[in-house]
Amino acid sequence: MKTVTREDLERREHEFLAPEAAFSDSSQGRLTPEEPDAFRTCYQCDRDRILHSKSFRRLAHKTQVFLAPEGDHYRTRLIHTLEVAQISRSIARPLGLNEDLAEAIALGHDLGHTPFGHIGEKALSTAIALYRGLNPLDPKNQRLFAHNEQGARIVELLERNGRGLNLSREVVDGIRCHSGSLRAMTAEGRIVGVADRIAYVTHDIDDAERAGLLTEAMLPRESRALLGGSSSERIETMVHDIVIKSAAVGDIQMSEVMWDAMMHMRSFLFDNLYANGDAKYEEPKAYDLIIELFDYFISHLDEVPDEYTVHDADKPELQVADFVAGMTDRYATRTFEDLRLPKSWRENRGNHR
C-alpha cells in the first residue's frame, strides 16, 4: 500500500484546484513557525486542531436560536457549525477551491459565541462598556464584544491554556471575517460567510416550524417560490446559484435575485422570530444573567480560572469576558445559581413537584 505524503497532497492541489484556490504550500504560515506535518497539509492540521479543541466541544451546549428548547432535534451551535461546514464544502468543491481550508474556517467560525446566542454577545458588550465608563447605547460600543473577533482571539490566544492553536493565517482571517462587512482574504473564507447565512436562514425556519412558531404558508410567498418549499430545497437552490454565479464572475457571489430572496427571508425571520417571536421571551433573563456573571467576576478576579488570566493583565474586563463567553448555557446557569441561590435551595430544588 502506497503512503500519500503531505507533499503528494500539495502536488495534487496544484493539479486539480482552480488558480483562485488557496494552495496549502503557499500559505502565509503561522504566527509561530513549526515543522510541517508528514501526512497532512497545513489546513488539514488546522481543521483537526479546531475539531479537538475545548471551545469546539462547548458548542454542543450553546444556544443557536431557542433557549433551552424542549426536544432533541433543535439545532445547537455545534449542529449549525457542522451544517455550515457541509455547505461550505459543497460550494468549494465544484469551484475547484480548497475544501480543507473552507472546512477549517467553517468549523472555527462560531467558536467565539457566548452562551444564549447573540443576546449573550449584546450583554457582554454592555458590561464591557459600563466597566470602561462608556455609553452602552452608543452604536460603536454595542460591538465591544463581537463573536467573530472573539473566535480569532480564542484560536490565537486562549486555547491550550493560553498558548492558542497556532493556526494558519488564512484560517484565522476567515474566522475573523466571516460576518459583517469584513472581507476574508481567501475565496474559501468568503464561502464560509455566505454558507453561514444559508445555514441559519434555512435551519432556523426548520426549528421554528418544529416549535410551532411558523409554518411554510407563513413564509414570504415570493422568496419561498424562488428558494424552495423545504430546507433541503432552499440549500440546494442557493448552493447551485452561488456556484454558477461565482464561476461566471470569478469571486464568491450569489445572483442578485437569489440574494434578495434570501435576505427577504432573513428579514422576515428577524421580524417574526429573532426579535419578536415566542422564542425570545426568555432573552431578558439570559441578558441579565450574563451581566450579573460579569459583574460578579470583575469583582472577584481571583475566581477566574488561570487559563483566562494569562493575557491582558491590565484589562480585567477582557479576562472576565473571555471566561463568561466560554461558558455553555447550562454552565452559565449553574454558576449563576451557585452565586445567587442559598445552598439549601439548590440541594432541594429537585425534591418538590
Legacy VTK file of the C-alpha trace (Angstrom):
# vtk DataFile Version 3.0
C-alpha trace
ASCII
DATASET POLYDATA
POINTS 353 float
0.000 0.000 0.000
1.449 3.369 -1.031
1.851 6.137 1.535
0.433 9.528 0.497
2.573 12.277 1.967
1.880 15.947 2.548
3.990 16.750 -0.493
1.793 14.433 -2.582
-1.322 16.226 -1.358
0.173 19.617 -2.124
1.042 18.499 -5.664
-2.495 17.218 -6.145
-3.838 20.632 -5.183
-1.887 22.231 -7.996
-3.123 19.575 -10.410
-6.825 19.745 -9.572
-7.663 23.071 -7.904
-8.501 26.311 -9.676
-5.934 29.125 -9.882
-8.077 31.147 -7.431
-7.747 28.471 -4.713
-5.639 28.934 -1.602
-2.870 26.367 -2.041
-1.566 24.795 1.122
2.091 25.193 0.158
1.515 28.923 -0.452
0.034 29.664 2.950
1.189 32.819 4.725
2.134 30.490 7.554
1.587 30.516 11.292
2.356 33.176 13.863
4.881 30.767 15.402
6.702 28.737 12.728
6.632 24.972 13.172
7.670 21.878 11.298
5.046 20.775 8.738
3.197 17.514 9.272
4.390 14.492 7.299
0.955 13.462 6.026
-1.394 16.453 6.414
-1.410 19.856 4.756
-1.385 22.926 6.975
-5.142 23.445 6.538
-5.883 19.810 7.395
-3.855 20.249 10.583
-5.826 23.412 11.394
-9.124 21.624 10.872
-8.071 18.853 13.254
-6.851 21.290 15.906
-10.179 23.097 15.879
-12.139 19.856 15.924
-10.289 18.626 19.032
-10.372 21.939 20.908
-12.342 22.573 24.086
-14.078 25.542 22.509
-15.430 23.344 19.727
-16.818 20.785 22.180
-18.601 23.519 24.106
-20.636 24.399 21.018
-22.723 21.285 21.683
-24.262 23.073 24.666
-24.605 26.587 23.319
-27.825 28.086 22.001
-28.470 28.633 18.313
-31.885 30.344 18.436
-34.041 28.631 21.032
-33.090 28.977 24.696
-33.247 25.584 26.471
-35.608 24.042 23.887
-37.774 21.077 24.774
-36.882 18.309 22.342
-33.866 16.567 20.900
-33.984 17.864 17.332
-33.377 21.595 17.667
-30.085 22.939 16.389
-27.344 23.790 18.815
-24.412 25.979 17.862
-22.449 22.783 17.121
-25.039 21.434 14.680
-25.157 24.816 12.971
-21.362 24.729 12.651
-21.401 21.275 11.063
-24.081 22.375 8.607
-22.019 25.426 7.636
-19.010 23.145 7.078
-21.037 20.866 4.813
-22.456 23.754 2.793
-19.008 25.324 2.505
-17.514 22.153 1.076
-20.445 21.786 -1.303
-19.668 25.226 -2.721
-15.873 24.892 -2.704
-15.724 21.527 -4.485
-17.354 22.397 -7.849
-15.492 25.722 -7.914
-12.160 23.939 -7.582
-11.331 25.688 -4.308
-9.601 24.270 -1.240
-12.190 22.237 0.653
-9.875 21.676 3.618
-9.416 25.392 4.164
-13.143 26.073 3.784
-13.932 23.312 6.264
-11.361 24.527 8.800
-12.753 28.070 8.725
-16.329 26.797 8.935
-15.587 24.592 11.948
-13.996 27.553 13.723
-16.287 30.357 12.628
-18.538 30.343 15.721
-16.048 29.395 18.449
-16.401 32.898 19.876
-20.133 32.724 20.517
-21.366 33.301 24.043
-23.938 31.276 25.955
-27.536 32.079 24.973
-26.720 33.117 21.429
-26.498 36.719 20.278
-28.166 38.030 23.443
-25.066 36.995 25.399
-22.933 38.921 22.913
-25.032 42.038 23.482
-24.853 41.628 27.252
-21.053 41.378 27.276
-20.761 44.452 25.050
-22.918 46.337 27.555
-20.937 45.040 30.531
-17.589 45.992 28.992
-18.886 49.461 28.057
-20.162 50.119 31.574
-16.909 48.923 33.119
-14.982 51.336 30.891
-17.340 54.208 31.681
-18.733 54.300 28.150
-22.303 54.724 26.941
-23.572 51.209 26.115
-26.266 52.675 23.838
-23.710 54.290 21.556
-23.672 52.119 18.396
-19.883 51.948 18.339
-19.938 50.447 21.853
-22.526 47.812 21.034
-19.891 45.631 19.408
-17.200 45.854 22.047
-17.677 42.111 22.211
-18.130 40.502 18.794
-18.206 36.744 18.331
-16.090 36.800 15.166
-13.293 38.761 16.852
-13.628 36.556 19.920
-13.284 33.448 17.755
-9.984 34.735 16.408
-8.905 35.584 19.961
-9.703 32.037 21.091
-7.609 30.327 18.445
-4.764 32.838 18.696
-4.548 33.254 22.477
-6.949 31.352 24.706
-6.966 27.714 23.646
-4.381 25.308 25.083
-4.270 27.186 28.386
-3.291 30.483 26.853
-0.976 29.236 24.108
-3.514 29.284 21.283
-3.841 26.801 18.434
-1.240 28.496 16.214
-3.405 28.195 13.103
-2.551 29.319 9.607
-3.163 32.989 8.970
-5.768 32.174 6.300
-7.883 30.243 8.799
-7.692 32.929 11.480
-8.596 35.560 8.896
-11.583 33.503 7.739
-12.858 33.145 11.314
-12.466 36.867 11.970
-14.023 37.972 8.667
-16.960 35.585 8.295
-19.578 38.102 9.434
-20.456 41.741 8.993
-18.818 43.853 6.303
-15.376 42.284 6.679
-13.939 40.570 3.610
-11.873 37.428 4.026
-8.540 37.292 2.205
-9.353 33.947 0.545
-12.240 32.786 -1.612
-12.655 29.904 0.840
-13.155 32.356 3.688
-15.729 34.252 1.674
-17.560 30.982 1.035
-17.979 30.453 4.769
-19.517 33.899 5.170
-22.323 33.130 2.713
-22.643 29.494 3.849
-23.278 30.752 7.383
-26.221 32.841 6.168
-27.616 29.995 4.098
-27.404 27.631 7.053
-29.093 29.780 9.660
-31.831 31.086 7.380
-32.824 27.579 6.342
-32.435 25.701 9.618
-33.944 28.452 11.782
-37.097 28.133 9.685
-36.970 24.375 10.241
-36.622 24.749 14.017
-39.348 27.400 14.172
-41.710 25.088 12.317
-40.870 22.278 14.733
-41.626 24.597 17.642
-44.987 25.526 16.129
-43.982 29.176 15.688
-44.009 29.247 11.890
-45.462 27.281 9.004
-44.361 27.112 5.398
-47.512 29.004 4.436
-46.463 31.938 6.662
-43.154 32.470 4.840
-42.837 35.257 2.241
-44.505 33.884 -0.874
-42.105 35.251 -3.481
-38.984 34.145 -1.605
-40.418 30.715 -0.954
-41.372 30.296 -4.602
-37.838 31.128 -5.678
-35.847 29.358 -2.954
-37.987 26.263 -2.456
-40.545 24.756 -0.127
-38.229 22.918 2.287
-34.848 23.367 3.945
-33.154 20.887 1.626
-34.612 22.556 -1.461
-33.564 26.002 -0.273
-29.999 24.902 0.470
-29.650 23.160 -2.893
-31.083 26.142 -4.771
-28.755 28.646 -3.127
-25.646 26.458 -3.369
-26.220 25.867 -7.090
-26.800 29.574 -7.621
-23.562 30.533 -5.846
-21.523 28.016 -7.805
-22.875 29.208 -11.163
-22.620 32.925 -10.366
-19.167 32.652 -8.758
-17.778 30.718 -11.699
-19.047 33.431 -14.039
-17.688 36.447 -12.142
-14.512 34.970 -10.635
-15.416 35.664 -6.993
-17.838 34.294 -4.415
-21.222 35.750 -5.223
-24.880 34.865 -5.260
-27.068 36.183 -8.063
-28.858 39.396 -7.161
-32.319 37.886 -7.404
-31.368 34.943 -5.185
-29.568 37.170 -2.681
-32.610 39.425 -2.419
-34.862 36.403 -1.846
-32.595 35.085 0.912
-32.304 38.479 2.615
-36.073 38.952 2.392
-36.482 35.621 4.155
-33.871 36.711 6.722
-35.746 39.972 7.353
-38.936 38.007 7.853
-37.191 35.853 10.478
-35.851 38.904 12.288
-39.306 40.441 12.429
-41.187 37.287 13.354
-38.716 35.069 15.189
-35.402 36.615 16.223
-36.704 39.935 17.545
-40.360 39.478 18.402
-41.174 35.779 18.330
-42.102 33.487 21.188
-38.568 32.092 21.062
-37.281 35.379 22.522
-39.457 35.725 25.627
-36.716 34.371 27.887
-33.949 36.536 26.451
-34.178 39.372 29.039
-33.467 36.836 31.763
-30.464 35.483 29.869
-29.219 39.032 29.267
-29.428 39.880 32.982
-27.758 36.601 33.890
-24.715 37.395 31.731
-24.488 40.913 33.147
-24.585 39.565 36.705
-21.928 36.955 35.997
-19.666 39.637 34.532
-20.246 41.961 37.493
-19.503 39.200 39.974
-16.267 38.010 38.397
-14.960 41.526 37.696
-15.150 41.972 41.481
-13.711 38.501 42.185
-10.881 38.164 39.692
-9.224 35.533 41.863
-12.073 33.183 40.922
-11.418 33.465 37.185
-9.569 30.324 36.008
-5.874 30.771 35.298
-6.221 29.946 31.602
-8.140 33.221 31.136
-5.671 35.403 33.029
-2.545 34.635 31.007
-3.134 37.612 28.724
-4.282 41.234 29.158
-3.387 41.603 32.828
-4.144 45.331 32.525
-7.600 44.684 31.056
-9.543 42.560 33.552
-12.764 43.206 31.655
-11.376 41.171 28.745
-10.324 38.324 31.035
-13.788 38.157 32.568
-15.459 38.414 29.154
-13.272 35.542 27.917
-14.336 33.394 30.868
-18.058 34.169 30.665
-18.161 33.895 26.870
-16.602 30.442 27.028
-19.354 29.089 29.281
-22.034 26.800 27.913
-25.665 27.719 28.543
-26.041 25.216 31.362
-22.700 26.053 32.984
-23.562 29.750 32.978
-26.959 28.960 34.506
-25.473 26.681 37.137
-22.782 29.221 38.028
-25.404 31.937 38.376
-27.484 29.706 40.648
-24.451 28.848 42.764
-23.754 32.542 43.241
-27.313 33.709 43.873
-29.282 30.853 45.435
-28.837 29.601 49.006
-27.184 26.194 49.110
-30.193 24.551 50.759
-32.456 25.751 47.942
-30.113 24.350 45.301
-29.906 20.982 47.059
-33.688 20.678 47.447
-34.878 22.148 44.174
-35.468 18.699 42.699
-37.414 17.338 45.677
-40.672 19.223 45.090
-43.260 18.794 42.395
LINES 1 354
353 0 1 2 3 4 5 6 7 8 9 10 11 12 13 14 15 16 17 18 19 20 21 22 23 24 25 26 27 28 29 30 31 32 33 34 35 36 37 38 39 40 41 42 43 44 45 46 47 48 49 50 51 52 53 54 55 56 57 58 59 60 61 62 63 64 65 66 67 68 69 70 71 72 73 74 75 76 77 78 79 80 81 82 83 84 85 86 87 88 89 90 91 92 93 94 95 96 97 98 99 100 101 102 103 104 105 106 107 108 109 110 111 112 113 114 115 116 117 118 119 120 121 122 123 124 125 126 127 128 129 130 131 132 133 134 135 136 137 138 139 140 141 142 143 144 145 146 147 148 149 150 151 152 153 154 155 156 157 158 159 160 161 162 163 164 165 166 167 168 169 170 171 172 173 174 175 176 177 178 179 180 181 182 183 184 185 186 187 188 189 190 191 192 193 194 195 196 197 198 199 200 201 202 203 204 205 206 207 208 209 210 211 212 213 214 215 216 217 218 219 220 221 222 223 224 225 226 227 228 229 230 231 232 233 234 235 236 237 238 239 240 241 242 243 244 245 246 247 248 249 250 251 252 253 254 255 256 257 258 259 260 261 262 263 264 265 266 267 268 269 270 271 272 273 274 275 276 277 278 279 280 281 282 283 284 285 286 287 288 289 290 291 292 293 294 295 296 297 298 299 300 301 302 303 304 305 306 307 308 309 310 311 312 313 314 315 316 317 318 319 320 321 322 323 324 325 326 327 328 329 330 331 332 333 334 335 336 337 338 339 340 341 342 343 344 345 346 347 348 349 350 351 352
